[in-house]
């Protein structure tokens, strides 16, 4: 709102699902089919972890978190990634993700001041690509074409994702992501179901269940590896201290897992999928909507909500002089199954 008048509205959809597959809350159309983008990263790492990849390459939890990440390209991310690649026996030259400047603006400025250009390890998806290459080495599969949808590792990832979200592999639509690997489109309901299973894997096969626990433990123990300073995923997991697992994706997609007990003693695990329809290019709607969902579900305490208030739910609109000229706020109530 600018003044007292509505100026812009963002539309979207929300699905909240338990491990049994019950749609427990929603807004808009939870069966909306759209690309999950980087929200899939923990699931892209899952078959590698399930097959014992971290033990083979002596990976630390910090490194496991990084292969599930959309990291900010800080010097810390760069160092950890370089160390991991040495363990695997590759260099960043093997990565086919391309390059971009770090999301972390202070790092990008320092690099520019030094006359340094970004290399693949500064790319936010370089952790995922390093994990996929490690998976290929684990399987003695080719490294050169690891981004090909027909590559054995990509087929393994698709099969694992289909199991986690209860869709046949043929039902998952395939596109090409910004970093050149396959990207997956599916109903939001099914992505939310996969997130519920990720944080409560008790009904999965033992090795897959243990792999899920390894991934979620690494992410909540090292949230700075998953995104970076001041970013939503990192701050959610820092503040919630194990109550929330979060991974966002491009074009305003978000996946969240609430482990058993998050909503109180004996409460069920929930998976949440969120999509802002217009892609939220100004990055003002998704975070506010996520905080409002968590508020309505009572997943965060008042103190935790206060610690996250820079993201919402209410936001202050300022002009170029810093004057307050309006506000942004969520305007939805979750539909809840009774």
Backbone torsions as a table, in degrees:
resi	resn	phi	psi	omega
1	UNK	NA	141.1	171.1
2	UNK	-111.3	116.6	-169.7
3	UNK	65.8	-127.6	-179.5
4	UNK	-105.9	11.8	-174.5
5	UNK	-114.5	135.7	176.0
6	UNK	-67.7	126.0	-179.2
7	UNK	-105.9	-40.0	-178.1
8	UNK	-142.5	149.1	178.4
9	UNK	-132.4	133.6	173.5
10	UNK	-103.4	132.6	175.9
11	UNK	-102.9	160.5	179.1
12	UNK	-176.4	-167.9	-179.0
13	UNK	-145.9	155.4	-177.3
14	UNK	-140.2	138.5	173.0
15	UNK	-130.9	131.6	176.0
16	UNK	-124.6	120.1	-169.1
17	UNK	-133.3	144.7	175.2
18	UNK	-97.5	176.9	-174.1
19	UNK	-69.0	-18.5	176.6
20	UNK	-80.7	-8.3	-179.2
21	UNK	92.9	11.3	177.7
22	UNK	-79.9	132.4	172.7
23	UNK	-80.7	104.7	-172.6
24	UNK	-93.7	-22.2	176.3
25	UNK	-158.6	155.4	-178.4
26	UNK	-165.3	168.1	169.5
27	UNK	-150.0	143.6	-176.2
28	UNK	69.0	-139.6	-176.0
29	UNK	-111.7	100.3	-176.4
30	UNK	-70.5	-9.7	176.6
31	UNK	-92.8	7.4	178.0
32	UNK	-54.1	128.9	177.0
33	UNK	-94.1	122.1	179.0
34	UNK	-155.9	164.3	-179.5
35	UNK	-73.0	134.4	-179.3
36	UNK	-86.4	-12.3	177.4
37	UNK	48.9	-133.5	-172.5
38	UNK	-72.7	-6.4	172.8
39	UNK	-61.3	-19.5	178.8
40	UNK	-79.0	-8.9	-169.5
41	UNK	-57.1	-42.0	176.7
42	UNK	-60.1	-31.7	-179.9
43	UNK	-79.2	-27.7	174.6
44	UNK	-70.4	-27.5	175.9
45	UNK	-83.4	-19.7	-170.5
46	UNK	-58.6	-48.3	-178.5
47	UNK	-65.1	-32.6	176.4
48	UNK	-64.0	-44.9	179.4
49	UNK	-67.7	-40.8	179.8
50	UNK	-60.8	-34.1	-178.7
51	UNK	-84.3	5.8	177.1
52	UNK	87.1	17.2	-178.2
53	UNK	-57.7	-45.3	-179.4
54	UNK	-59.0	-39.0	178.5
55	UNK	-68.2	-40.8	-179.7
56	UNK	-58.9	-42.2	-176.5
57	UNK	-101.1	10.4	177.3
58	UNK	53.3	48.1	-178.4
59	UNK	-80.1	141.8	175.4
60	UNK	-87.6	162.9	174.4
61	UNK	-56.4	-35.3	177.4
62	UNK	-59.6	-41.9	-179.7
63	UNK	-71.8	-34.8	176.4
64	UNK	-64.5	-42.1	177.0
65	UNK	-60.2	-37.3	-176.5
66	UNK	-69.2	-30.7	178.5
67	UNK	-77.0	-8.0	175.0
68	UNK	-102.5	11.1	-163.9
69	UNK	-102.4	160.2	159.2
70	UNK	-117.8	76.0	-167.7
71	UNK	-75.8	165.5	-172.7
72	UNK	-89.7	-0.8	177.3
73	UNK	76.1	22.7	177.5
74	UNK	-68.8	169.6	177.7
75	UNK	-62.9	-33.3	177.0
76	UNK	-64.2	-46.7	177.5
77	UNK	-58.7	-44.0	-178.5
78	UNK	-60.6	-44.6	-178.6
79	UNK	-65.3	-46.5	-178.5
80	UNK	-62.8	-40.3	179.7
81	UNK	-64.5	-43.2	178.9
82	UNK	-61.8	-42.3	178.8
83	UNK	-63.6	-41.6	179.3
84	UNK	-63.8	-42.7	-179.3
85	UNK	-64.0	-33.9	175.4
86	UNK	-63.2	-40.6	178.1
87	UNK	-62.8	-39.5	-176.4
88	UNK	-75.6	-29.5	-178.1
89	UNK	93.8	33.3	177.5
90	UNK	-131.7	172.2	170.7
91	UNK	-125.2	170.9	-178.6
92	UNK	-65.6	-14.6	177.3
93	UNK	-63.5	-21.6	179.9
94	UNK	-78.0	-15.2	-175.6
95	UNK	-76.8	135.3	-179.0
96	UNK	-109.7	28.6	-176.8
97	UNK	-86.5	-13.7	-174.6
98	UNK	85.9	-165.5	-178.7
99	UNK	-137.7	153.0	168.0
100	UNK	-157.4	164.5	177.9
101	UNK	-67.6	148.8	178.8
102	UNK	-55.9	144.1	172.8
103	UNK	-62.7	-31.2	-177.8
104	UNK	-75.5	106.4	-171.3
105	UNK	-61.1	-40.7	177.2
106	UNK	-59.9	-38.4	177.4
107	UNK	-65.7	-44.5	179.3
108	UNK	-61.4	-39.4	179.8
109	UNK	-66.2	-44.6	179.3
110	UNK	-61.6	-40.1	177.7
111	UNK	-62.7	-45.2	179.9
112	UNK	-62.8	-40.8	178.6
113	UNK	-62.0	-32.3	179.4
114	UNK	-83.6	-5.5	-175.7
115	UNK	74.8	23.6	-176.8
116	UNK	-95.5	133.0	176.7
117	UNK	-96.0	147.8	179.4
118	UNK	-68.3	143.5	175.5
119	UNK	-113.9	173.6	-175.0
120	UNK	-53.9	-32.4	-178.1
121	UNK	-68.5	-13.5	174.0
122	UNK	-84.8	-12.2	-179.7
123	UNK	-67.3	139.2	-175.2
124	UNK	-63.4	-21.9	-179.2
125	UNK	-98.4	8.2	-175.5
126	UNK	-66.0	-28.4	175.5
127	UNK	-65.4	-45.1	177.6
128	UNK	-60.5	-45.5	-179.5
129	UNK	-63.3	-38.2	177.3
130	UNK	-64.2	-40.5	177.3
131	UNK	-64.4	-39.0	178.9
132	UNK	-67.5	-39.3	176.4
133	UNK	-64.7	-39.1	175.8
134	UNK	-62.1	-40.2	176.9
135	UNK	-61.2	-42.4	178.7
136	UNK	-63.2	-42.2	178.0
137	UNK	-64.9	-39.1	178.1
138	UNK	-58.8	-36.9	-176.6
139	UNK	-94.5	3.5	-174.8
140	UNK	54.3	37.6	178.8
141	UNK	-96.4	161.2	179.9
142	UNK	-60.0	144.5	177.4
143	UNK	-94.4	-27.7	-170.1
144	UNK	-66.6	-33.3	-174.3
145	UNK	-118.2	35.2	-174.2
146	UNK	-64.0	-16.2	179.5
147	UNK	-86.2	-8.6	-178.4
148	UNK	-66.4	129.1	179.1
149	UNK	-56.1	-23.6	179.9
150	UNK	-91.9	-0.3	177.2
151	UNK	-63.1	143.5	-177.8
152	UNK	-53.5	-38.4	179.7
153	UNK	-68.4	-40.9	178.2
154	UNK	-66.0	-35.8	175.9
155	UNK	-65.7	-38.2	177.9
156	UNK	-65.1	-42.1	178.1
157	UNK	-62.0	-45.8	-179.5
158	UNK	-61.6	-41.3	179.8
159	UNK	-64.9	-42.2	178.3
160	UNK	-63.2	-44.3	179.5
161	UNK	-62.1	-40.3	-179.3
162	UNK	-63.3	-37.7	178.2
163	UNK	-67.5	-41.4	-176.8
164	UNK	-69.6	-32.2	-175.8
165	UNK	-104.6	5.7	177.5
166	UNK	57.2	47.1	171.1
167	UNK	-129.4	147.3	170.3
168	UNK	-66.5	147.3	-178.7
169	UNK	-54.9	-35.8	-178.3
170	UNK	-68.8	-18.6	-179.6
171	UNK	-83.5	-14.1	179.4
172	UNK	-87.3	121.0	-179.3
173	UNK	-77.8	140.7	-176.5
174	UNK	-112.9	131.1	170.4
175	UNK	-129.6	-173.7	177.7
176	UNK	-111.9	126.8	-176.3
177	UNK	-76.1	172.5	178.7
178	UNK	-61.3	-24.5	-179.4
179	UNK	-99.2	8.5	171.4
180	UNK	87.3	-5.1	175.1
181	UNK	-86.1	166.2	175.8
182	UNK	-58.9	141.1	175.1
183	UNK	-118.8	150.7	-167.8
184	UNK	-119.0	134.1	174.6
185	UNK	-116.5	136.6	-178.5
186	UNK	-159.9	167.7	174.7
187	UNK	-61.0	142.5	-179.8
188	UNK	-59.2	-35.0	176.8
189	UNK	-52.8	-45.3	-175.2
190	UNK	-70.8	-34.0	175.7
191	UNK	-67.7	-39.7	177.3
192	UNK	-62.9	-39.4	177.2
193	UNK	-61.5	-43.9	178.9
194	UNK	-60.2	-39.3	179.1
195	UNK	-68.3	-36.5	176.1
196	UNK	-62.0	-42.5	179.3
197	UNK	-69.3	-33.1	178.9
198	UNK	-61.5	-40.4	-176.9
199	UNK	-92.9	-6.8	174.0
200	UNK	-143.3	78.2	-171.3
201	UNK	-90.8	19.9	-172.3
202	UNK	-60.0	-27.7	-178.7
203	UNK	-90.1	-0.8	179.4
204	UNK	-85.2	166.3	174.5
205	UNK	-57.6	146.5	-172.6
206	UNK	-52.8	-45.4	-178.4
207	UNK	-66.7	-39.4	179.0
208	UNK	-68.3	-39.8	178.6
209	UNK	-61.5	-44.2	179.7
210	UNK	-65.6	-36.7	177.3
211	UNK	-64.0	-40.5	176.8
212	UNK	-60.4	-43.6	-179.9
213	UNK	-65.2	-38.7	178.9
214	UNK	-61.7	-43.8	-178.5
215	UNK	-67.8	-49.5	-177.5
216	UNK	-66.7	-37.4	177.0
217	UNK	-62.2	-42.8	179.4
218	UNK	-63.8	-41.9	-177.3
219	UNK	-65.9	-45.4	-177.6
220	UNK	-76.8	-23.1	177.4
221	UNK	-79.6	-26.2	-177.8
222	UNK	-133.1	61.8	-175.9
223	UNK	-63.5	-25.5	179.4
224	UNK	-67.5	-24.7	177.1
225	UNK	-73.0	-29.7	-173.6
226	UNK	-73.6	-31.4	178.1
227	UNK	-140.1	-91.7	178.7
228	UNK	163.5	-178.7	-175.5
229	UNK	-54.9	127.0	174.4
230	UNK	75.6	5.5	-179.3
231	UNK	-95.2	155.0	-169.3
232	UNK	-57.3	-51.7	-176.7
233	UNK	-57.9	-45.8	-179.0
234	UNK	-63.7	-47.9	-177.4
235	UNK	-66.4	-38.8	177.1
236	UNK	-57.8	-46.8	-176.4
237	UNK	-75.4	-31.2	174.9
238	UNK	-64.3	-47.7	-175.5
239	UNK	-71.9	-41.4	-175.3
240	UNK	-77.0	-20.1	174.2
241	UNK	51.0	56.7	174.7
242	UNK	98.3	-11.8	-179.7
243	UNK	-81.2	-15.3	-175.0
244	UNK	-139.1	136.3	169.0
245	UNK	-116.2	130.0	-172.1
246	UNK	-136.7	140.6	174.3
247	UNK	-150.9	115.7	178.7
248	UNK	-90.3	170.7	178.0
249	UNK	-141.3	167.6	-179.8
250	UNK	-63.6	162.8	179.7
251	UNK	59.0	34.3	170.7
252	UNK	63.2	44.3	169.8
253	UNK	-101.2	150.2	178.0
254	UNK	-148.1	133.2	171.3
255	UNK	-114.2	140.9	179.4
256	UNK	-140.6	139.4	172.5
257	UNK	-118.9	130.0	174.7
258	UNK	-109.2	106.9	-177.4
259	UNK	-62.9	164.4	177.0
260	UNK	-54.1	137.8	177.7
261	UNK	91.4	-8.9	-178.6
262	UNK	-61.6	-38.3	-177.6
263	UNK	-92.2	12.7	179.4
264	UNK	129.5	163.9	-178.6
265	UNK	-53.8	127.5	178.2
266	UNK	80.1	2.1	-178.3
267	UNK	-72.3	149.8	-177.3
268	UNK	-77.8	155.2	173.6
269	UNK	-71.2	148.7	178.2
270	UNK	-134.0	144.7	170.0
271	UNK	-111.8	141.4	-177.1
272	UNK	-127.3	133.8	172.4
273	UNK	-123.1	133.8	-177.9
274	UNK	-130.2	138.4	175.1
275	UNK	-139.7	125.5	171.0
276	UNK	-93.1	123.0	-166.1
277	UNK	-61.1	-37.4	-174.6
278	UNK	-87.6	4.2	179.4
279	UNK	84.5	-8.2	173.0
280	UNK	50.9	52.9	-174.1
281	UNK	-63.5	-23.3	176.1
282	UNK	-88.3	-2.0	173.3
283	UNK	56.4	47.7	178.2
284	UNK	-118.8	-18.5	-172.0
285	UNK	-93.6	-44.9	-171.0
286	UNK	-59.9	-49.0	-176.8
287	UNK	-61.1	-42.0	179.4
288	UNK	-62.7	-41.3	179.6
289	UNK	-65.7	-42.9	178.3
290	UNK	-59.0	-46.3	179.5
291	UNK	-63.8	-36.8	178.9
292	UNK	-68.4	-38.6	176.1
293	UNK	-60.2	-48.2	-178.6
294	UNK	-64.4	-34.2	176.0
295	UNK	-65.8	-46.1	-178.7
296	UNK	-66.6	-32.7	178.0
297	UNK	-80.6	-8.1	-177.2
298	UNK	62.0	39.0	-179.8
299	UNK	-84.8	-15.8	-179.5
300	UNK	-126.4	146.4	175.5
301	UNK	-76.8	169.0	177.6
302	UNK	-60.6	-39.2	179.5
303	UNK	-64.9	-39.6	178.6
304	UNK	-68.2	-39.6	176.4
305	UNK	-62.1	-40.1	178.5
306	UNK	-63.2	-40.1	179.8
307	UNK	-64.7	-21.0	-177.6
308	UNK	-108.1	11.7	-170.6
309	UNK	-65.9	-15.8	175.7
310	UNK	-62.8	-22.8	-179.9
311	UNK	-93.5	-17.5	-177.4
312	UNK	137.9	-164.0	6.8
313	UNK	-69.0	-32.4	179.4
314	UNK	-88.2	142.4	179.6
315	UNK	-129.6	145.1	177.8
316	UNK	-93.0	132.6	177.4
317	UNK	-99.3	122.3	179.7
318	UNK	-119.2	153.4	175.8
319	UNK	-92.8	-171.2	-173.8
320	UNK	-71.2	-14.4	173.9
321	UNK	-92.6	0.1	-178.9
322	UNK	86.0	6.4	179.1
323	UNK	-76.8	140.4	176.3
324	UNK	-74.4	120.5	-176.8
325	UNK	-120.7	-3.4	180.0
326	UNK	175.0	-166.6	179.4
327	UNK	-150.3	156.3	172.1
328	UNK	-116.6	144.1	179.5
329	UNK	-157.0	148.9	174.0
330	UNK	-65.4	149.9	-179.5
331	UNK	-137.1	49.0	179.5
332	UNK	-138.0	155.1	170.4
333	UNK	-122.6	128.3	178.3
334	UNK	-59.9	136.8	167.7
335	UNK	-78.3	134.6	-174.5
336	UNK	-125.2	133.6	176.0
337	UNK	-70.6	128.0	-179.5
338	UNK	-93.7	NA	NA
